[in-house]
Amino acid sequence: MRVPWLFKLFSLLVVLSVVLVACAPAAPAPAEEGAAPAAEEAAPPAEEGPKRGGTITFALYQEPEILNPHICTQTACDEVNEFILEAPLGVDPDGNFFPILAKEVPTRENGGVSEDGLTITVRFKEGIKWSDGEPFTADDFKFTWEAIMHPESGAVSTTGWRDIESIETPDDYTAVIKFKQFYAPYLALLTAEILPRHATGDPANMPKWDFNWHPIGTGPFMMTEWVSGDHITLVRNPNYREAPEKPYLDGINIIITPSREVGKAMIKTGDIDILWDLVEADIPEFENMEGVVLSAPPDTGTERLLLNLADPTIDATDDPLNNPHWALGDLRVRQAIQYGIDKAKINDELLYGKATLGTSELNLGWAKCDIPVSEYNPEKARQLLEEAGWIDQDGDGIRECHGCPYAEEGRPLRLKIQTTSGNKLREQVEQLLVEMMRDIGIDLYIENVPSSVLFGSWASGAFRKHGHFDILMYTTSYGIDPQAHMEGYFASWNMPTEANGGRGFNYSRWVDEEADAAIKEAGTSPDLEVRKAAYQRLCERIAAGLPHIYLYDRLELNAYRTRLHGWIDNNWMDIGWNAEDWWVSE
């Protein structure tokens, strides 16, 4: 078991305390909003070709709860899985689909797409094996669909998959997908990781599969050890389709650090090679750091507040309109919260002005929405709260219910905000939000939890899934086609409930008929302009209904040591998307 890094933790924490004081960056000169150095400019050119051998250390400050990609909802889960599991297709840095397990991207020209768009034929590469040596076949793809669609599997999303009528496998290397109706982002379905039928189990028991903690994949690396709270060890997959030439690395050690700050200290001292998920406030410190490259491509992620519109005392209600949240169920309260947030202050004071102020779910790509930045107007916020029956009669600065529609008379307007623990920036943002809310008479209090708790599965009883919260704060992002993401988070039929086995991401439990109609149109039209217009209407409905309040758009910020070569920025996939090409120079 590899644990030496733990013995360095105490000394690193000491170093960190000095670094934070002595090396805190001065405010940078004014720069274009969101600007950051490109990785290609910062990285020194390699003087020699790829070398085989060596290991690297990758630091995550969040530990995955589970590694089944169709149950987990954590980004940390995706980052680990990228090294192990694969999909038929991937998306390159320019936004183009490319084949991974498939021989080619299905098109009409190559016979992969029927004239009516209802039949998709996927031809898989031959000779591929799972890491345990068993052959990969088209039946594994069919099984993945069966597992996702099983009503008791706990799969977090069935978007697109439920539109499939059947999958036929005429031979081991061909899957014929027949859709009930045209599904516009059909290629996006083929970017989902495939599950091995032989190494999993009954889909009805998917939340309990051993595979969830010991995944078998076709990727360049395989997992040999997972010590919870400490590390995950990956080694070269001897059955990888490009073996023995690739991957170049012998292995990847993924360590779980208690915070991002600890990881920052470790990459400075060379104890780790990759540091995941920096924030815009780190740019001045890292952009010229010796021996370290800052990777900073634009990202689709937006940090937001996710508001619960349903009664948090009811477990996973499917009727939020008749069981509203005692405060947030009133649109005027949600509007007041947004008017009371000074987004520019958050950006200027905590992010060095490097972020772009958040406006909508779709902030990048062909479907980008045009929504203006919300107005900061605390006086208007106070007026809305007064109109909603929230009045401070006892003079303590916090409003109480006096004629409000859903709470009992005299109840103070006290709301809980939660995010991932160990994230210094989020904790600082929360402190500013507490001050801003108090200024308009709302008592906002903080109760943060580990990532694995906040982003836990339905089966684990996670409070986000079951609706037991007031306000959450985190970042989520979408892929090259946003349909599954938008339907998952905002369609009324995607509220996690007992009846649907906890599927979907509509944790706000937002119901809006116009939004539902826009989602359906965006998912079924073959016309890209029609789809874009539908997403614009959807973003406008979100801006009006405020299930989410967008704070700032994120860059995809990671750092790596210059001894690591082969890194290519790709904001459409996870860090390890091309890990088979990584190598180290020492």
N, C-alpha and C positions, 0 to 999 in steps of 0.2 A: 504494500500500500504506500502511495507516494504522499508524504505529509511534511517534507522539510520546510515548505514555505510558511507553515504555521509558526515555526520557531522564530521566524523573522518578523512576525506581525507586530509584536510589542515594540521592537526597535523602530519599525516603520511608522507606527503611530506616533512615536516621539518625533521622528523626522518630520512627519506630516504637520505636527503642531508648529514646528519651526518654520516649515515651508509656507504654511498659510499666512503667517505673520510677515516673514521676511520677503516672500516672493509674490505677495499679492500685487497683481498688475495695476498700473495706473490707468485711468480712463483713456482709451485710445482717441486719436484724432477722428473727426467726423468721417464716416465712410458710407458708401452706398448701402442701403438697408438690406440686411441678409447676406452681405458680401463675405466671402471666406476664401482662403487660398485653395487652389485645386491641388489634389494629391500629386498629380503628375509634375507640377512645378516644384514641389518641395522635395520629392524623392530623388536622391542622386542616381545617375544611370548605373546599371549593373555593368561591371567590367568583365564578367565571365558568364557563361551559360549556366543553366540549372544544374544543381548538384543533388544527388540522391542521399538521403539520410538526415538525421537530426530531428529534434522535436521543438515545438514552440509551446508557450504558455499563454492562454487566453483567459482574461479575467472578466467574470460576470458578477455584478453586485446583486443580482436576483437569481434565486435558484428555481429551476422548473419544478412545478408540482408533479408533472407527468410528462412523458415524451410521446404520447400518441397524438399525432398532428390533428386528428379529427375530433379530439376531445379537449385538448389544451387550448387556452386563450392567451397565454403569456408570450411576449416577444422572445423571452429567454428560451422558451421551449423551441421556437422556430430556429433560433440561432444554433442550438445544439443539433437539431434534426437536420439542418442543411448539410452537415458533414456525413450523415448516416443514411438518410432516406432520399429517394429520388422520385421524380414525376415523369410522365411522358414528355413534357415540354418544359422549357425554361424561358425566361425573358432576358435579353441582353441589355447592356447599358443604354442602347439607343431605342429601347422599347420594342424590339422585334422578337417574335417567338422563334425559338430554335429547338431542335430535337435533342432529348437526353436519352430516355429509354425508347422513344419512338424512332423509327428510321427517318421520318420526315414530318414536316408540319402538314396536316391534312388540308388540302385545297381542292377546288373544283378541277384545276388543271391536272393534278396528279391522281384524280379519282377518289380522293379522300372525303369529298363533300358532295352530296347529291344535289341535283338541280333545285329541288325545293328546300334544301337546307335541313331536312329532317333526319337524314342519315349521315353519320360521320364514321368513316372507316379508319381505324388507327392500326398501322403496321409497326410492330415492335422489332427491335434489333434481335438477332438470334444469338444464342450462346451466353446470354447474361445469366449470372448466378447470384443468389442471395449470399450474404456473408457467411452463412452456415454451409454453403456448398450446394444447396438445393436449386434446381433450375427456376428461373423466373419465366412465367408464361402469361398469356393474355387473360387466363383465368384469374390471376391475382388482381388484375384491373377490374374484372367483373365482381370479384369478391369485395373489393373496396367499395363499389357502388352498393352492393347488398348490405355491407356493414353500416354505411352511412345512412341508408334508408330504413334500417330496422328500427321499429318504434321504441325499443328498449336499449338501443346502443349508446345513447347519450351523446351522439354526434352533435356538435354545436351548430352546424349549419347544413341544411339540405337544399339550399338555393341552387337551382340548375339541375341538381341530381334528381329532384322529384319530377322534373319535366321529362325524364328519360322513361320511355315505355319498356324498353328491353335492351339488353346487351347480349349479343351472340358472339361465340368464339368458334368460328369454323375450323380453326387450327390453333396451334400453340402460340402463334405470333401475330394473330389478327383479332381485333375486337371491332364488332360492328354495333355502333350505338344508334338506336332509333328513338327519336324524340316524339313526344305526344304533340308538341307544338314547337314552332321555331323559337330557339333560345339564342339571342343575339351574341352573348359572350361565350359561345360554346368552346372556344379555344382556351379560355381561362379555366374551365373545368379540368383541362388536361395539364394544368400546372399544379394539381393537387397530388400529394405524395401517395404512393401505392403501398398497400398493406399485403404482407405475405399470408395467403390462406393457411399454409402448413404450420406457421409459427405464431398463430394468434389464438383463435378459438371461436366459440359461438358468438355471433354479433349481439345476442341478447345479454351476454355477459361482458361486453367490451370494456366497461369501466373497471373490471377486475382482472383483465388480461395481464399475465406476466410480461407480455410484450411492452406494456405501457412503461415499464421501468427497465426492461432489457430488450430494446428494439433490435430487430434484424432488418438490415437494409441492403441496398445494392450500391450505395455510395462509396466514395474512396476510403472512408474510415469506418471502423466498427467500435462499439463500446465494449470495454473489458471490465470496467469498475465504476461504480457510482457510490461514493460515500457521502451521504446526505450532510449538507452544511459545510462540506470541505472541497470535494473535487469530483470530476468526471474524467475518466481516462479513455482516450480514443487511440487506437493503433491502426496501422495500415491494414486495409481489407485485402487479404491475399487472393480473394475471388473477384476483385474489381475488374471490370471489363478491359481496362487499359493496363492491368498488371502484366508483367512486373515493372514496366517502365514508369507507370504512375500509380499512386501519387508519389511525389518525390520525398515528402516527409515521412519519417518513421511513425510519428504520432503527434497528437495535440492534447495537451493537458489543460483542461478547463477547470479553473479554480473559482470557488465561490467566496467572494470577499464580503465583509460586513457592510461596505459602503463604496460609493464611487470615489470618495476621497482617499480611501486606502489604495484603491487601484491606481489613482493618480500618482501616489508616492511610489508605488511599485514599478511603474513604467519608467519613472525618472531614474531609478536605481538599476534598471535593467533586469529586475526580477520577473517581469512578464514581457511578452512580446506584443500582445494585442489588448487594448483597453476599449471596452464596449460602452457606447452611449454616453459620450460627453455632452455638454450643453453649451449654448452660445456664449455663456459667461466665461467658458474655458478657452475660447479662441485666442485672446491676447497672450495667455500663458503658454499655449502649445504651438502657436504658429511658427515660432522660431526656435523651438526647443532642440538642442543638440541631440542627434541620434534618434530623433522621433519624427515621424511624419503624421501630420494631421489630415485625415480624410474628411472632406466636408461637402459632398454633393447635396443638391437640393433634395427634399424629401416630401412625401405626401402627408406626413404626420402632423397633427395639430394638437397642442396641449389644450385641453378643454375641461369645463365643469360639466358633469353629467348629472342632471337633476331627476330625482325620482318623483314622478307625477302621481304615484299610487300610494295607498295607505301602507306604510312600512311595517305595520303590526300584522298585516295579513300575508300569509305565505304565498308568494307568486300568484297574486290575483290575476285572473284573465278578464276582469271587468273594472279597469281603472276609472272609467267615467262615473261609475256608480260607487266606487270606493277610492275617492281621491285622497292624495296626501293632504294632511291637515293644514299645510301652508302652501306648499309648492304646487298643489293642484289648482291653485288660482293663478291664471296667467299674469295678473297684475303684480303678484309677488315675484314671479320669474322676471318680468320686465324691470321691476325695481332693482333686483339684484344686478342685472346687466347694466342699467344706468348708473349703478353705484360703483362699478369697477372701472378704474383708470388703467386701461391696458398699456397706454404709453408709459406710465410710471413704472409698471412692472418691467417693461422692455428696457427703459433707460437706467433704472436703478439696479436691476439684477442681471440683465443680459447685455449690458454695454451698448444698447441700441442695435445689436446685431440681428435681432429677430424681425420678422414681418408680423404685424398685428393680425390676429386671427379673425376671419370673417365667415368662413363656411367650411363644410366638410371636404369639398373638392377644391383644392388650392393649387393643383398642378396637373398638367397633361391635357389631353384633348377635351375632356369633360369639365374643365375648370369653370367654376361658377363666378358670376359677377355680383358680389354682395358688398355693400359699403361697410366700412368699419363702424361699429356701434358707437353711439354718442355717450360720452361721460357727462352725466348730469345728475349729481346727487340731489339737487332740489326737486327735480322731476321724480326721482326715486321716492323721496319722502312723500310727495303728493300722491303717488300711486298707492303707497302703503296706507295712507290716511283713507283714501277712497275704498280700499279693500277691507277696512275695519280694523287695521292694526295701528293702535294709538297708544302713546306713552302717557298714561294717566297718573302713574305714581312718581314720575319724574326721575327714574333711575337711569334713563338713557336707552332703555330697551322697551320696545313696543309690546303691548299685550293685545289679545283679541277682545275687541269690543264691537261686536256686530260683524265679525268676519264670517265667511260662509261655511267653513268646515271644522274649525277648532272650537273647543269649549270656551266659554266666556272667561276672560282673565288669563288665558294661557300665554306665557311669554313667547316671543318670536325667537326661539333658540334652535339653531340648526347645526347638525354635525357635518363636518367635512372630513373626508378620508382619502388618503393616497398611499403610495408605497413608502414604507419606512426605509431609512438609509439613503434618501435622496435629498441632499442638502438644498438644491435649488427649489424643489417642490415645497420643502419646509419653509423656505424664505418667502415663496409666493403665498403660501397659506397665511403667514404672519401679516403680509400686506393686505390680503383679503379680509382677515379678521378686523384690521384697522378700518378698511373701507366700509365693511358692513356695519361696524359699530357707529360709523359716522351717519348712517341712515337709519339706525335704530334696530339693527339685527344683531343678535348675539350668536356669532359663529364660533364654534369650538372645534378643536382638532383631535382626531383619534386615528392615527395612522397604524397600518398593519403591514406585515411582510407581503412581498409580491405574490407568493404562493397562496396566501389567504385572500387577498383582494381579487386575484384572477383565478381563483379556484373553480373547480368543475361543479356541475349540478349535483353529481353524486356525492361530492364532499360536503355539500350543504353550504357552499359559498354564499355569503350574504348579497353579493352583487347579483348573482343568478336568481336568488330567491326574493330579492326586492326589499331587504331589510336595511335600508340606508336612506340618508337625506341627499347628500351631495358627494360625488366622487370626482377626483381630479387625476387625469392621466392622458397619455398620448395614444392615439390609434391611427393607423394608416391603411391605405388601400393599394391594390395592385394596378397593373396596366389597364385593366377594365374594372371600373368601380361597382359593377352591378351587385355582386355578391355582398360587398361591404355595405352598400346603401340599403339593400333589401334587408340584410341582417340586422342593421342598427335602427332602421326607421319604419319598416313595414309593420302594420298592426298585428299581422299573423306571426310575427317573429318575437313576441314576448315569451321568455322562458316560463313554462308552466308545467304542472304535473302531467297534464294531458299530452303535451308534446315531448315529454322527457327532458325538458330543460333546453330545448333547441332555440337558437336565435340569440341576437345581441341587443334586442330592444329593451335594454335594462331600464330606460326611462318609463317604459310602458306608455308610450305616446301613441295616440290614436288620431289619425287625420285622414279623412276620405280622399281629399285632393292629393295628399302625399302618396297614398296607396295607389291611386290611379296613375300618377307620374312614374312610380316604380315599375308598375306593370308595363307601361308603354316603353320605358327605357329598356326593359328586358326582352321585349318581343319584336321590336322594330328592326328591320335590316338596314334602315337608313341612319347613318351616323349623325346627321344633322337633326333628325327627329329625336334621336336619343339624347343628344346634347341639350336640346330645348327642354326635354322632359326632366333632365337633371337640374337645369336652371330653375324650373318651376318647383322641383323638390327642395332645392336649397332655399328658395324664397319661403316655402311653407315652414321649413325648419327655423328660419330667421324670425318668422311670425309667431310660431308656437313655442320656441325656446326649450325643447327638450335638452339641448346642449347649448352652452355658452362658450364660444371659442376665444381663447386667450392669445395664443401666438403660434405661428407656423414654425415647424422645426426644420433645421438642417439635419442630415444624417451624419452625426459627428462621432468619429471613432479615431483612435490613434494606434500606431504600430511602430515598432523599432525598425531601424533601417537595415538590420540583418535579415529581415524578412523580405523576400522578393516574390513577384508574381501577383501582388495585390492589384485588383482592378475595381474601381468604384462602380457600384450598380445599385441604384436606389430602388429598383424593381424587385430585387431579391435580397437574401440575407448575406451577411459578410462572407460566409464560406462558399459562396456560389461557384467559385472556380478553385477551390482548395486543392484539387488534384495538381494544379500548376504551381502551387506555392513551394518555395525552397528557401533554405537559409545559407548564408555565405560564411558562417563560422560555426 
